[in-house]
Amino acid sequence: MRGLVYSGINEMTIKEFPDPIPGAGQVVVDIKATSLCGSDLGSLTNPNHNRNLVMGHEGAGVVSAIGPGVTKAKVGDRVALFHIVNSPRHPRNIRTARSNAAAKTSISSSVL
């Protein structure tokens, strides 16, 4: 698996990562299309931004593996990843539109 990684001011690098294995309630999506949003682009000039962060969080692809307990998706489903997250441990971040700051999150998706 490859990822576009923030490596410094105005620098991104394509890196190889191990293929993910889905855990309970998780799916693996082979990304077919993604983009960088305004917050991704804004981070390119932020000297305090977290280096080694994989960029891009708005994508679409095909489910390639499912973990135990997954009932709403199957291998081969086309999905769109939605960047708003659910965090039962930190609902304040959700209420204040800081869903990206929640510590324990899950990405929601839609079957296309």
N, C-alpha and C positions, 0 to 999 in steps of 0.2 A: 504494500500500500504506500502511496506517496502522499505527502502533504506539503503545502506552501507554508513556510515557517518564517515568522518575523525574526530577523537576526540582528537588527540594529536600525538606526535612523536611515530611512529610505532604502532599506535592504531587506529582501526576502529571498529565501533559498528553498529549493525543492529538496526534501529529504525523504528517505525510505524509512518506513516503520513496519513492525511485524503486523501481519494480518490479524485483525481483532477476532476474538472468540466471544460470542454473546453469552452473557450471564442470564440468570433468571429474570424474565420480564423484558429482555432486551432483544433487539434485532441488529443485524449488520446490513448496511445499505451500501451497495456499490454505487458511488456517486457518478452520475453521467453528466451533470451540469451544475455549476456553482458560480458564485460571484463574490466580489468584495463589496461590502456596503460602505456607507459613509464613515461608520465608526472604525472599520478596518483601515480605511485610507487615512483617517485622522490619526490613527495610532502610529503611522509610519514616521511622523515627525515628533513624536512624544518621547523624550529621553527617559521618562520614567516607566514606559510601557514594558510589560513582561516579555522578555526575550524568550525564544523557543516556543512561542505560542503558535499553534496552527491557525492560520487565517481562514476566513470564509465560514459562515455558519448558515447560509441560506442556499440550499441545494435541492437537487432532485435526483432520484436514482431508482435502483431496483433492489428489493430485499433479497439478499443472497444467503442469509442464515438466520435462524430464529433460536432463541434460548428457551429453556423450560418455562412453561406457564404462559407463553404468548398465544393469545387466542384471536387477536384482531388483525393479524397479518400472516401472510404465508410467503414462502420463497417464490419469487417471480412477481410479487406485487410491485407496481410502480408507485412511488411515494414522493411527496414533497416535504422537505424538512422545514419546519417553522421555528424560528429562532426564539419565540417566547417559551419560557420554561416554567415548569411546575416545581415548587419547592415547599413541601409541607413543613419543613423545619424552619424556614425563614419567610413566612408569608408577608412580612413587612416590606421586603424587597419587591414582591409582586405588587402590593398595593401602591407602592410609590414609583412604579414603572422602572424599577431597578432589577428586573428579572435576571439580567446578566450578572448581577452581583450575588445571587443566591449561592450558598455554599454547596448544597446537595441538590442537584437538578436533574431533570430528565427532559429530553427534547420531545416535543409533540410532533406528530406528522399527520399527513392526510394521504389516503390512498387515491391515486389518480385514475 
